[in-house]
């Protein structure tokens, strides 16, 4: 995990009154030290960060990344996994990477 990059995001979250940011672009996931696969989403919160991914990436995530909590979801059910994580964490105000994700 790129602690400096994560801390910069956390500072921006606090400054913007946001609770988390969802990252999906490969270049930004690499920057933060996460896996860059298409089935990997990075959710950065004030106190920790999640990798939400399907089972194809679980072994690689465990072996090659550190500092992230890992949530494995079924392939194609990323949104369901993300929503359940947001609810579990009690999050309401989420920023997204608009160049890599759509809300529709």
Backbone bond lengths (Angstrom), bond angles and torsions (degrees), N, CA, C in turn:
res aa  C-N    CA-C-N  psi(-1)  N-CA   C-N-CA  omega(-1)  CA-C   N-CA-C  phi
1 X - - - 1.445 - - 1.528 108.46 -
2 X 1.302 115.36 135.86 1.455 121.69 175.43 1.533 107.44 -84.30
3 X 1.333 115.89 91.89 1.469 120.89 -175.32 1.528 112.50 -60.02
4 X 1.332 117.52 -39.17 1.462 120.64 -178.88 1.526 110.06 -64.11
5 X 1.326 117.14 -46.31 1.459 120.80 178.18 1.516 112.47 -62.64
6 X 1.321 116.18 -42.51 1.467 121.10 179.11 1.532 109.87 -63.14
7 X 1.315 117.47 -42.91 1.458 120.73 179.62 1.526 111.65 -64.28
8 X 1.321 117.54 -35.89 1.463 120.61 176.22 1.525 110.48 -62.33
9 X 1.328 116.42 -42.92 1.466 120.71 178.11 1.521 110.04 -64.15
10 X 1.311 116.76 -42.65 1.467 120.07 -179.85 1.528 111.04 -62.56
11 X 1.300 116.51 -38.11 1.468 120.14 176.66 1.538 110.17 -62.56
12 X 1.338 116.19 -43.76 1.463 120.14 178.80 1.529 111.41 -65.76
13 X 1.329 117.40 -36.96 1.460 120.74 177.08 1.525 110.38 -60.60
14 X 1.317 115.89 -47.93 1.464 119.91 -179.23 1.521 111.30 -63.27
15 X 1.312 116.05 -42.00 1.465 121.57 -179.29 1.532 111.43 -64.60
16 X 1.329 116.41 -31.08 1.464 122.06 -176.22 1.529 113.25 -98.12
17 X 1.326 117.45 3.87 1.468 121.85 -177.31 1.523 112.48 58.15
18 X 1.317 115.82 38.49 1.456 121.84 175.98 1.530 108.76 -109.08
19 X 1.328 115.95 156.68 1.461 120.25 -177.11 1.522 113.61 -101.11
20 X 1.311 116.23 -23.95 1.466 119.19 -176.65 1.526 109.68 -163.33
21 X 1.330 114.75 163.79 1.459 120.64 173.52 1.529 107.49 -133.71
22 X 1.321 115.53 140.31 1.456 122.39 178.50 1.520 108.74 -105.24
23 X 1.327 115.60 124.31 1.463 122.46 -176.79 1.525 108.75 -115.35
24 X 1.341 116.23 134.23 1.463 119.37 178.75 1.531 113.79 -134.41
25 X 1.320 119.24 -15.93 1.466 118.62 -178.95 1.532 109.76 -69.93
26 X 1.306 115.57 141.80 1.459 120.71 -177.91 1.523 112.43 -58.83
27 X 1.322 116.77 -43.54 1.465 119.61 -177.10 1.526 111.01 -63.27
28 X 1.310 118.60 -40.49 1.464 120.43 179.92 1.525 111.81 -73.95
29 X 1.324 117.83 -36.79 1.466 119.19 176.17 1.526 109.76 -62.11
30 X 1.326 117.43 -42.97 1.471 120.54 177.10 1.523 110.89 -60.61
31 X 1.332 116.87 -43.66 1.462 121.12 -179.69 1.529 111.57 -57.07
32 X 1.328 116.75 -40.69 1.456 120.86 -178.30 1.530 113.08 -82.98
33 X 1.323 117.57 -2.30 1.459 121.31 177.68 1.510 114.17 87.61
34 X 1.325 116.62 15.30 1.465 121.42 179.03 1.528 109.33 -93.84
35 X 1.303 116.30 169.64 1.464 120.72 173.58 1.522 108.83 -69.16
36 X 1.328 116.30 150.91 1.464 119.41 -176.08 1.520 113.87 -104.98
37 X 1.313 118.43 7.60 1.453 120.67 -178.08 1.519 113.45 -63.09
38 X 1.331 115.03 155.83 1.469 120.12 -178.15 1.525 112.48 -64.50
39 X 1.318 117.80 -22.65 1.456 122.13 179.78 1.511 113.51 -94.96
40 X 1.334 116.48 24.93 1.467 121.16 -179.10 1.523 109.24 -124.62
41 X 1.321 116.28 129.42 1.458 123.17 174.24 1.521 107.52 -119.58
42 X 1.319 116.44 141.28 1.454 122.14 178.91 1.518 108.41 -111.90
43 X 1.317 116.97 124.08 1.453 122.86 179.44 1.528 107.40 -116.65
44 X 1.345 115.89 112.88 1.460 121.29 -178.39 1.526 108.99 -102.36
45 X 1.327 115.82 123.31 1.454 123.20 177.64 1.525 108.59 -112.54
46 X 1.314 117.03 176.37 1.461 121.30 -179.48 1.522 113.18 -62.26
47 X 1.322 117.21 -33.65 1.459 119.18 -173.62 1.522 115.76 -117.27
48 X 1.306 117.85 -8.36 1.466 120.15 175.88 1.525 109.72 -162.97
49 X 1.316 115.35 175.86 1.469 120.73 -179.75 1.525 109.12 -135.10
50 X 1.316 115.03 141.90 1.465 122.56 -178.73 1.523 110.34 -111.73
51 X 1.321 115.68 142.75 1.455 121.85 163.26 1.516 105.49 -105.51
52 X 1.321 116.10 117.22 1.460 121.56 176.60 1.519 105.10 -104.00
53 X 1.320 115.98 117.01 1.467 119.91 -170.75 1.513 111.42 -149.25
54 X 1.315 114.93 161.78 1.461 117.35 175.80 1.528 108.81 -89.62
55 X 1.308 115.23 168.06 1.454 121.74 -173.01 1.514 115.92 -57.00
56 X 1.323 117.97 -22.28 1.468 120.20 178.97 1.522 111.94 -60.02
57 X 1.316 116.50 -27.29 1.463 121.59 -173.47 1.522 113.84 -104.37
58 X 1.315 117.93 -4.49 1.464 120.65 -172.99 1.532 112.70 -59.26
59 X 1.309 117.64 -51.24 1.468 120.87 -179.32 1.517 112.45 -60.18
60 X 1.320 115.92 -44.63 1.461 120.49 179.45 1.531 110.96 -63.70
61 X 1.320 116.94 -40.44 1.465 120.61 179.79 1.526 110.57 -63.02
62 X 1.315 117.07 -43.05 1.463 121.59 -179.66 1.526 110.48 -65.24
63 X 1.339 116.69 -41.28 1.460 121.37 -175.79 1.527 114.09 -78.65
64 X 1.333 118.11 -32.31 1.466 119.21 -169.21 1.523 115.64 -115.29
65 X 1.325 118.38 -5.37 1.466 119.68 178.89 1.520 109.01 -123.60
66 X 1.313 115.26 160.99 1.466 119.67 175.71 1.523 108.50 -146.25
67 X 1.319 115.11 155.46 1.453 120.94 176.91 1.513 115.12 88.46
68 X 1.326 117.68 -5.60 1.457 121.24 -179.28 1.523 110.13 -103.71
69 X 1.321 116.69 144.74 1.450 120.39 166.58 1.520 105.82 -84.25
70 X 1.309 117.03 142.25 1.461 121.22 -174.91 1.520 109.59 -114.51
71 X 1.330 115.12 129.82 1.466 120.83 174.97 1.528 106.71 -122.72
72 X 1.321 116.06 117.79 1.461 121.68 -179.93 1.522 108.82 -93.48
73 X 1.325 115.62 129.72 1.464 122.18 177.92 1.522 108.62 -123.48
74 X 1.311 116.15 163.68 1.463 120.24 176.11 1.518 109.30 -68.62
75 X 1.323 116.02 144.06 1.462 120.39 178.77 1.533 108.91 -54.41
76 X 1.325 115.22 129.73 1.452 120.51 179.43 1.514 114.66 89.76
77 X 1.342 117.21 -4.60 1.466 119.19 -179.35 1.531 111.23 -112.97
78 X 1.311 116.35 36.20 1.466 121.00 -177.29 1.523 111.54 -62.90
79 X 1.314 116.33 -42.15 1.457 119.34 -177.80 1.528 110.19 -63.58
80 X 1.320 117.31 -43.03 1.461 121.28 177.47 1.522 110.26 -59.86
81 X 1.324 117.47 -45.08 1.463 121.75 178.40 1.509 112.23 -64.23
82 X 1.321 116.00 -39.30 1.457 120.68 178.43 1.523 110.36 -65.74
83 X 1.317 116.97 -47.50 1.466 121.15 -179.11 1.528 110.29 -61.34
84 X 1.313 117.76 -42.28 1.468 119.08 179.81 1.533 110.49 -65.96
85 X 1.317 118.08 -36.87 1.467 121.07 177.02 1.520 110.67 -65.78
86 X 1.334 116.84 -43.54 1.467 120.39 177.68 1.526 110.65 -59.61
87 X 1.331 116.72 -43.67 1.463 120.79 179.95 1.527 111.25 -66.28
88 X 1.327 116.48 -43.86 1.464 120.36 179.28 1.524 111.31 -59.55
89 X 1.318 116.59 -36.29 1.464 121.67 -178.41 1.529 112.37 -87.17
90 X 1.325 117.28 -5.30 1.459 121.45 -179.85 1.524 113.15 69.02
91 X 1.322 116.78 32.54 1.462 121.48 -176.45 1.524 111.71 -90.99
92 X 1.319 115.37 139.23 1.456 121.45 179.11 1.528 111.23 -121.88
93 X 1.332 117.38 -41.90 1.463 122.28 -173.97 1.522 110.74 -99.68
94 X 1.309 115.71 103.00 1.461 122.93 -174.41 1.520 110.29 -117.90
95 X 1.320 116.16 131.10 1.460 121.13 171.51 1.525 107.42 -95.34
96 X 1.312 116.25 147.06 1.460 119.70 176.15 1.519 109.76 -125.93
97 X 1.278 114.42 160.45 1.450 122.54 176.87 1.528 106.48 -84.84
98 X 1.328 116.55 93.16 1.460 121.02 -170.07 1.516 113.76 -63.70
99 X 1.328 117.90 -23.45 1.464 119.77 178.90 1.536 111.51 -77.55
100 X 1.343 117.38 -14.50 1.459 120.51 -177.16 1.518 113.68 -116.59
101 X 1.334 117.44 -12.22 1.459 121.82 -176.75 1.515 110.19 -136.87
102 X 1.307 115.21 151.54 1.473 119.42 173.03 1.530 107.70 -119.41
103 X 1.291 115.91 152.61 1.455 121.26 -179.34 1.531 111.65 -87.60
104 X 1.293 117.16 -25.82 1.466 119.53 -175.01 1.513 111.38 -55.65
